[in-house]
């Protein structure tokens, strides 16, 4: 998400011809888009970041389910 927000902001500022961004080369925006694509499609999977987020979410759900189950029996 930290890559997408600057990408969208740069695109909007470039299209609106705002100040210094009007003269900004399109290659900066295209380069950032390519880097974001590579990050989310390749590097995140290689580093295992996508699975860690899923594992943490499912572990939290599991702990809440266990807590609810054992609190009802008392």
N, C-alpha and C positions, 0 to 999 in steps of 0.2 A: 504494500500500500504506500510505503514511503517513496516508491519509484513512480507510481501512477499519478499521485497528486502533483508533483513538479512537472511531469509530462503534460498533464492537462492544463496546468497554469501557463506553461510556456506556449502551448498551442493557442490558447485563448488570447494571450498577450501578443503573440505574433500576428494572429488574424485580425486583432483590433488595432494593430499598428500603434501600440503603446510605447512611447519613449524609446529606450535603447533596444527594446525587443523587436522593433520594426525592422531594424537592420540586421537582426540575428539570422544567421544562415539556417536554412531548412535542415542541413546536415546535423546540427545539434539536436533538433527534435527527433529526426529519424534515428540518430545514434542512440538517444535515450530510449526510444521505443524498442529498438532492437535489443539493447541491454536489458530492459525490463522483460521482454519476451524470453530471452535466454535465461535470465534469472529464474523466472517462474516455471519455465518448462524443463530446464536442464539442471542448473546449479542447485536449486532447492531440493530436487529429488536426489541428486548425488550426495548432498550433505545430510539428507534425511530429515530436513526441517518440516516437510509436509507430514511425515508420519508422527513426529513428536507432537505436533499440534493435535492430531487425531487421537493419539494415545493419551495425552493429558485430558482431553475432553471426555473420552470414554472411561478413564479412570475416575474422574470426578463424578460421572453418572453412576458408576458402580458403587462408589463410597456412599453416595446419597441413598441409593437403593438399599444398601446394607443397613444404613442408619435407620431408614424408615421401617424396614422389616423387623429389626431387633427392638426398636422402641415400641412397636405395637404389642409385642408379646409380653411386656412387663406389666 
